[in-house]
Amino acid sequence: MSHTFRAAGYPWRLHCGRAAIEQGLKEAVVRAGAKRAFVVCSPSINRRTDSVRRIAAALGDLFAGVFDGIEKDSTYRSVCAAKEAAVAAGADLLIAVGGGSVIVATRAVAIFMAETGDPFKLMTQYPEGKPAYSPRLMAPKPAIVNVPTTPTSAMNRAGTGLKNPDIDHRMEYFDPKTRPQAIFLDEDVLLATPDDVLRSTATTVFASLVGARAQLDANPLAEGDEAQAFRLAHRAYLRLADAPRDASLRLDLCLAAFLQNRAEDDGLRRFRGGAFSGNYAVSTALHVRYPRVGQGESTAVVHAAKIRLSESIELPSARRVAESLAVWREGMDGQQAALAVADTLEQLYVGTGMPIRLRDIDVPREDFAKIAAETVKNFNANAGARSQETQIAEAMKLLEAAY
């Protein structure tokens, strides 16, 4: 454990439980000094649930309207349309109601409302043979309030990735000023989410925390949040298949995602769990390329395969992960512990109803080369000077193993 570290705090208020919207949303909007609160969501949220109507009733004359056209994976097209609608409504605060796609899209709406530059020049740049970099976005942004409908690490982050089929990678942005001022974890909002959607996002949260368990050098602040995040996610994930309508499980999974984010603010490094972290770039390429595939599904199908492919696994990290999943046995070496973890993860995913092979989600082998090429420009996974050949070769190897 390291005691030499830096930690960062950000202003936020978390409202959690039954009727959270009615009890605190108007107060949050007033505290932000806003007078025109505009909701951004997907069609299903507005048309199949009462969440937006509850928000409108709670806000009264502070409610400025709704845009309900955000598409899966936060498409550039739908974000541009949302931005135009928000400007036309005179919005000075944005309320994201949805999962990761909507929450990420709302950050982009705030950026596009405030910044005057070309969106293609404002996004993360990938100069040939040099590290990727994200331009600094200096304009003040409209305040954001997030109302998550699923467990998602997007709920209190600052990164944004938009799907755009006209270019060969996502449009990526980073702006700390797009962090939410308030987050509402409302029981009824979460219960309105279909079970299969909730299961998918819960898988993403749980899998990322398995990887986080492998990091042994976290400072005391990050270690505490990460450990509690794993306990919450693991306990809830084990029960999810038998009690999918239990609101407490959905809340625990959301709180686990929130705590992991806070641990990262205090120094925990996402995607640094070695073999146990899966492969974010491959998983992202899969769910962006195939709209029918959720992020949880794209995570589950490569997670165990990535562990089994790893040739060098440090015993202390492997032991911690194995102990956390209750599969550690005395006398194991790192490889044995890792294989036990891989087997257990597959059993958990199958028990929850998740796929564990690429063939389970109908990904054709003839697409592998295209998928591998799409892993190169992904800032979270490849921010440094990148060897495209190595990245693509590793992705191809994983895809074959996961098939």
C-alpha positions in Angstrom: 0.0 0.0 0.0 1.4 3.4 -1.0 1.2 6.4 1.4 2.7 8.8 -1.2 -0.2 9.9 -3.4 -2.5 12.6 -4.6 -6.3 12.6 -4.2 -8.9 14.8 -5.8 -12.4 15.8 -4.6 -15.2 17.2 -6.7 -18.5 18.9 -5.6 -21.4 16.5 -5.8 -24.5 15.5 -3.9 -25.9 12.0 -3.9 -29.6 11.4 -3.4 -30.5 7.7 -2.9 -33.7 5.8 -2.2 -37.4 5.9 -2.6 -38.9 9.1 -4.2 -35.4 10.6 -4.4 -36.6 12.8 -7.4 -39.5 14.3 -5.5 -37.5 14.9 -2.4 -34.5 16.6 -3.8 -34.4 17.3 -7.5 -35.9 20.8 -7.4 -33.6 21.8 -4.6 -30.6 20.6 -6.7 -31.7 22.7 -9.7 -32.2 25.8 -7.5 -28.9 25.3 -5.8 -27.2 25.3 -9.2 -28.8 28.7 -9.9 -30.7 27.3 -12.9 -34.1 28.3 -14.2 -34.4 26.1 -17.3 -33.7 22.4 -16.6 -33.8 20.3 -19.7 -34.1 16.5 -19.7 -32.0 14.4 -22.1 -33.0 10.7 -22.5 -33.7 7.8 -24.9 -37.1 7.2 -26.5 -37.8 4.2 -24.2 -37.3 6.3 -21.0 -39.8 8.9 -22.1 -42.4 6.6 -23.6 -42.3 3.5 -21.5 -41.6 4.9 -18.0 -43.0 7.8 -15.9 -39.5 9.1 -15.0 -39.7 12.3 -17.2 -43.2 13.0 -16.0 -42.1 12.7 -12.4 -39.2 15.1 -13.1 -41.5 17.6 -14.8 -43.9 17.5 -11.8 -41.1 17.9 -9.3 -39.6 20.8 -11.1 -42.7 22.8 -12.0 -41.9 25.9 -13.9 -38.2 25.1 -13.8 -38.8 22.3 -16.3 -37.8 23.4 -19.8 -38.6 20.3 -21.8 -37.2 17.0 -23.0 -35.2 15.6 -25.9 -35.8 11.8 -26.1 -33.8 10.8 -29.1 -30.4 9.7 -27.7 -29.3 6.5 -29.4 -27.3 3.5 -28.1 -23.6 4.2 -27.7 -24.2 8.0 -27.7 -24.2 8.7 -31.4 -22.8 12.0 -32.7 -26.0 12.5 -34.7 -28.3 12.2 -31.8 -26.0 14.4 -29.6 -26.1 17.2 -32.2 -29.9 17.0 -32.3 -30.1 17.1 -28.5 -27.8 20.1 -28.4 -30.0 22.0 -30.8 -33.1 21.1 -28.8 -31.5 22.2 -25.6 -30.4 25.6 -27.1 -33.8 26.2 -28.5 -35.3 25.5 -25.0 -33.0 28.0 -23.4 -31.6 25.3 -21.2 -29.1 26.3 -18.5 -29.0 22.9 -16.8 -29.1 19.4 -18.2 -30.7 16.4 -16.6 -29.5 13.0 -18.0 -32.0 10.3 -17.4 -30.7 6.9 -18.6 -27.8 4.5 -18.6 -24.2 5.1 -19.8 -25.1 6.1 -23.3 -27.5 8.9 -22.2 -25.2 10.1 -19.4 -22.2 10.3 -21.8 -24.3 11.9 -24.5 -25.4 14.6 -22.1 -21.8 15.5 -21.3 -21.3 15.9 -25.0 -24.4 18.1 -25.3 -22.9 20.4 -22.6 -19.6 20.6 -24.4 -21.2 21.4 -27.8 -23.5 24.0 -26.1 -20.5 25.8 -24.6 -17.5 25.3 -27.0 -17.4 27.2 -30.3 -14.7 25.1 -32.0 -15.1 22.4 -34.6 -16.1 19.2 -32.7 -13.6 17.2 -34.7 -10.8 19.4 -33.6 -12.0 19.5 -30.0 -12.0 15.7 -29.7 -9.1 13.5 -28.7 -6.4 13.5 -31.4 -4.3 10.5 -32.4 -1.1 11.9 -34.2 0.8 9.2 -36.0 3.7 7.8 -33.8 2.9 10.1 -30.9 0.8 9.8 -27.7 -2.9 10.6 -28.0 -4.0 13.9 -26.4 -7.3 15.5 -25.5 -7.5 19.3 -26.2 -8.4 21.4 -23.2 -12.0 22.5 -23.2 -12.0 25.8 -21.3 -15.5 27.3 -21.8 -17.9 27.1 -18.7 -20.4 24.3 -19.1 -24.1 24.1 -18.2 -24.6 22.3 -14.9 -25.5 18.6 -15.2 -27.7 16.4 -12.9 -27.6 12.6 -13.5 -30.5 10.3 -12.9 -29.0 6.8 -13.7 -31.4 4.1 -14.8 -28.8 1.4 -14.5 -25.5 0.7 -12.6 -22.9 2.6 -14.7 -19.5 4.0 -14.1 -20.5 6.9 -16.3 -22.6 8.4 -13.6 -19.9 10.6 -12.1 -17.1 10.7 -14.6 -15.8 13.4 -17.1 -14.9 11.4 -20.2 -17.1 11.2 -23.3 -17.1 8.9 -26.3 -19.5 9.2 -29.2 -20.2 6.7 -31.9 -19.8 8.1 -35.4 -20.0 5.7 -38.4 -18.4 8.3 -40.7 -14.9 8.0 -39.0 -12.8 5.0 -38.0 -13.0 5.6 -34.2 -15.2 7.1 -31.5 -15.2 10.9 -31.0 -13.6 11.2 -27.5 -13.7 14.2 -25.2 -12.5 14.9 -21.7 -13.8 17.8 -19.6 -13.9 17.8 -15.8 -16.5 20.6 -15.9 -19.0 18.0 -17.2 -19.1 16.1 -13.9 -22.5 16.1 -12.4 -23.4 18.5 -9.6 -25.9 15.9 -8.3 -26.8 12.2 -8.8 -30.2 10.7 -8.1 -30.4 7.0 -7.5 -34.2 6.7 -7.4 -35.7 3.2 -6.6 -38.6 3.5 -9.0 -36.4 4.8 -11.8 -34.1 1.8 -11.4 -36.9 -0.7 -11.1 -38.4 0.6 -14.4 -35.2 -0.7 -16.2 -35.8 -4.0 -18.0 -34.1 -6.9 -16.2 -31.9 -7.8 -19.2 -30.6 -4.3 -19.5 -29.9 -4.1 -15.8 -28.1 -7.5 -15.9 -25.8 -6.3 -18.7 -24.7 -3.1 -17.0 -24.3 -4.9 -13.7 -22.0 -7.3 -15.4 -19.8 -4.4 -16.6 -19.6 -3.0 -13.1 -18.8 -6.3 -11.5 -16.2 -7.3 -14.0 -14.4 -4.0 -13.7 -14.2 -4.5 -9.9 -12.8 -7.9 -10.3 -9.9 -6.3 -12.2 -9.6 -3.6 -9.5 -9.1 -6.3 -6.9 -5.8 -7.2 -8.6 -4.2 -3.8 -7.8 -2.2 -4.1 -4.7 -0.6 -0.6 -4.6 -3.7 1.5 -3.9 -3.4 4.2 -1.3 -5.5 3.9 1.9 -8.3 6.1 0.6 -8.6 4.3 -2.7 -8.3 0.9 -1.1 -11.2 1.5 1.2 -13.6 2.6 -1.5 -12.5 -0.2 -3.9 -12.9 -2.9 -1.3 -16.4 -1.8 -0.4 -17.3 -1.3 -4.0 -16.3 -5.0 -4.7 -18.2 -6.3 -1.7 -21.4 -4.5 -2.8 -21.1 -5.5 -6.4 -20.2 -9.2 -5.7 -23.0 -9.6 -3.1 -25.6 -8.1 -5.4 -24.4 -9.9 -8.5 -24.6 -13.3 -6.9 -28.3 -12.6 -6.0 -29.3 -10.8 -9.2 -30.5 -13.9 -11.1 -32.8 -15.0 -8.3 -34.1 -11.5 -7.3 -33.9 -9.3 -10.3 -36.7 -7.0 -9.0 -35.0 -6.3 -5.6 -34.4 -2.6 -5.6 -31.7 -2.9 -2.9 -29.6 -5.0 -5.3 -29.9 -2.4 -8.0 -29.0 0.4 -5.6 -26.0 -1.5 -4.3 -24.7 -2.0 -7.8 -25.1 1.7 -8.5 -23.3 2.6 -5.3 -20.5 0.1 -6.2 -20.0 1.9 -9.5 -20.0 5.3 -7.7 -17.4 4.1 -5.1 -15.1 2.7 -7.8 -15.1 6.1 -9.5 -14.3 7.8 -6.2 -11.4 5.3 -5.7 -10.1 6.3 -9.1 -10.2 10.0 -8.2 -8.1 9.0 -5.2 -5.5 7.2 -7.3 -6.9 3.7 -8.3 -6.0 3.1 -11.9 -8.7 1.8 -14.1 -7.8 -1.0 -16.5 -4.6 -1.7 -14.6 -5.6 -5.0 -13.1 -3.5 -6.9 -15.6 -4.9 -10.3 -16.7 -8.0 -9.8 -14.5 -9.2 -6.5 -16.2 -10.4 -8.1 -19.4 -9.8 -6.0 -22.5 -11.7 -2.7 -22.6 -10.7 -1.9 -26.2 -12.0 -5.2 -27.6 -15.2 -5.0 -25.5 -15.8 -1.5 -26.7 -15.2 -2.3 -30.3 -17.7 -5.2 -30.0 -20.6 -3.3 -28.5 -20.0 -0.2 -30.8 -19.8 -2.4 -33.9 -22.9 -4.5 -33.1 -25.8 -2.5 -31.7 -27.5 -5.7 -30.6 -24.6 -6.4 -28.1 -24.7 -4.7 -24.7 -21.6 -3.6 -22.9 -22.0 -6.3 -20.3 -22.2 -9.0 -23.0 -19.1 -7.7 -24.8 -17.3 -7.7 -21.5 -18.4 -11.2 -20.4 -17.4 -12.9 -23.7 -13.7 -11.9 -23.4 -13.1 -11.7 -19.7 -12.2 -15.4 -18.9 -10.4 -15.8 -22.2 -8.2 -12.8 -21.4 -7.2 -14.3 -18.0 -6.4 -17.7 -19.6 -4.2 -16.1 -22.3 -2.1 -14.3 -19.8 1.4 -15.8 -19.6 2.7 -13.9 -16.5 0.5 -13.6 -13.5 1.8 -12.4 -10.2 0.8 -14.5 -7.3 -0.1 -11.7 -4.9 -2.6 -10.2 -7.3 -4.0 -13.6 -8.3 -4.3 -14.6 -4.7 -6.3 -11.5 -3.8 -8.7 -11.9 -6.7 -9.1 -15.7 -6.0 -9.7 -15.0 -2.2 -12.3 -12.3 -3.1 -14.2 -14.9 -5.2 -13.7 -17.6 -2.6 -11.7 -19.9 -4.9 -8.2 -19.6 -3.4 -6.6 -22.9 -2.2 -3.3 -23.1 -0.3 -0.4 -24.1 -2.5 -1.8 -22.5 -5.7 0.6 -20.6 -7.9 -0.4 -17.5 -9.8 -1.5 -19.4 -12.9 -3.6 -21.9 -11.0 -5.3 -19.1 -9.1 -6.0 -17.2 -12.3 -7.5 -20.3 -14.0 -9.7 -20.9 -11.0 -10.9 -17.3 -11.2 -11.6 -17.6 -15.0 -13.7 -20.8 -14.4 -15.6 -19.1 -11.6 -16.3 -16.0 -13.6 -17.7 -18.1 -16.4 -20.0 -19.9 -14.0 -21.2 -16.6 -12.5 -21.9 -15.1 -16.0 -23.8 -18.2 -17.1 -25.7 -18.3 -13.9 -26.7 -14.7 -14.4 -27.7 -15.4 -18.0 -24.8 -13.8 -19.8 -22.9 -15.1 -22.8 -19.3 -16.3 -22.4 -18.2 -16.9 -26.0 -18.2 -14.7 -29.1 -20.2 -17.3 -30.9 -22.9 -16.9 -28.2 -23.5 -13.3 -29.5 -23.2 -14.2 -33.2 -20.0 -12.4 -33.9 -18.6 -13.9 -37.2 -14.9 -14.8 -37.3 -14.6 -13.0 -40.7 -15.2 -9.7 -38.8 -12.2 -10.3 -36.4 -9.7 -8.2 -38.4 -12.1 -5.2 -38.5 -12.8 -5.5 -34.8 -9.1 -5.7 -34.0 -8.4 -2.6 -36.1 -11.1 -0.7 -34.2 -9.2 -1.2 -30.9 -6.3 1.0 -31.8 -7.9 4.5 -31.2 -9.3 4.1 -27.8 -7.9 6.6 -25.3 -8.8 4.7 -22.1 -6.9 1.6 -23.4 -4.2 3.2 -25.7 -3.3 6.7 -24.5 0.4 6.4 -25.0 2.6 6.0 -28.1 1.0 3.0 -29.7 2.2 0.1 -31.7 -0.8 -0.6 -34.0 0.6 -3.9 -35.1 1.1 -5.2 -31.5 -2.4 -3.9 -30.5 -4.1 -5.6 -33.4 -2.2 -8.8 -33.0 -3.1 -9.0 -29.3 -6.7 -8.3 -30.1 -6.8 -11.0 -32.8 -5.4 -13.5 -30.4 -8.0 -12.7 -27.8 -10.8 -12.8 -30.3 -9.8 -16.2 -31.5 -9.5 -17.5 -27.9 -12.9 -16.1 -27.0 -14.7 -17.6 -30.0 
